[in-house]
Amino acid sequence: MSLLHAGPDAALPVDEAVLTALGVHRIEIPLPFVEGGGPANVLAIEDQGGDLCLFDAGVATEQGWAALSGGLADLGLSTKRLRRIVISHGHVDHYGNAQRLAEASGAQVLVHRDDLTKVLGQERWSLMLAQHRDFFLEELGVPVPVLEELIASTGSGARLALPIDRERLTILEGGERLDFARFSAEVVHCPGHTPGLICLLVAQERILFADDHVLAKVSPNPLLDFSQGAGETRFRALVSYLESARRIAALDLDVVVPGHGPSFRNHRPLLEGLFAFYERRQGILLGRLREGGPASVHALLPAIFRRIDVGRLYLMLSEVLGNLEVLQARGLVRRERGLWVSV
């Protein structure tokens, strides 16, 4: 996620006793990076027959595992009864411990088809950058030295997630109903932050387990993603996100349980603030192209970011490209030989 504020302080706190009454317990997992927007949430859900289900699994660091194990123990819950792990999306802070948990318990891991390659470990940053080097150079206009620095920086991080064995995975398409001990939820496919992100909608209680699709304080940065291809079939992250978020804004909800931070309500004003945030950025980029002429994605970074550093470069490139693609879908800009031009 981006650490930029998504809008006004619209999110209002709620008493999470409503979740406890449904057999849902939120466990906070510390992260070794700031881009996540604070500790990640794992939801321990009381399952049918006295079993246990987890919605997400936290990051696979020693601290992350200790927080998850300790949190379950404090709740009196045992992974020996773990039968299902539902993965919201294929980012390491959300699926990192799933393989270890599944090995120990025999639990099945549920994930949406469009994030399958992520949890299989086939989309490591270093591999992705090397495989799509030409895209960064030719399509985004990243200078060679900058790209080399970005590639070099990806090899120094600790291992944050174990790839999940294919035979442990159950594929979700969206629309499935999951029955738990005290409630049922619908799997809602919300592409954007990743192609295969899912939320769980508990319609009767007007609760949404929103993971990183709706966050209280930060914008859920829709990232440049090559899992659907690098050409015309490439996933348009922000275009998809805005469409998904508008569907969620139309829902009547009393509680939103995010992927980071405590639960809240008042999701519509929050999302309206986020839509306005993106519209402002699109206006800035369009103005820059009209006044300054054609430019690459990389050359447009200073238009909306005061400071550019390699540690956040991928997020920044994704942000600019995503907003340009929204403008392109509206017929306001087009791309010509690697440069973006106002229409």
Summary of the structure (lengths in Angstrom):
residues: 343
radius of gyration: 20.0
end to end distance: 30.4
largest distance: 64.4
contacts: 1162
relative contact order: 0.15
helix: 41%
strand: 20%
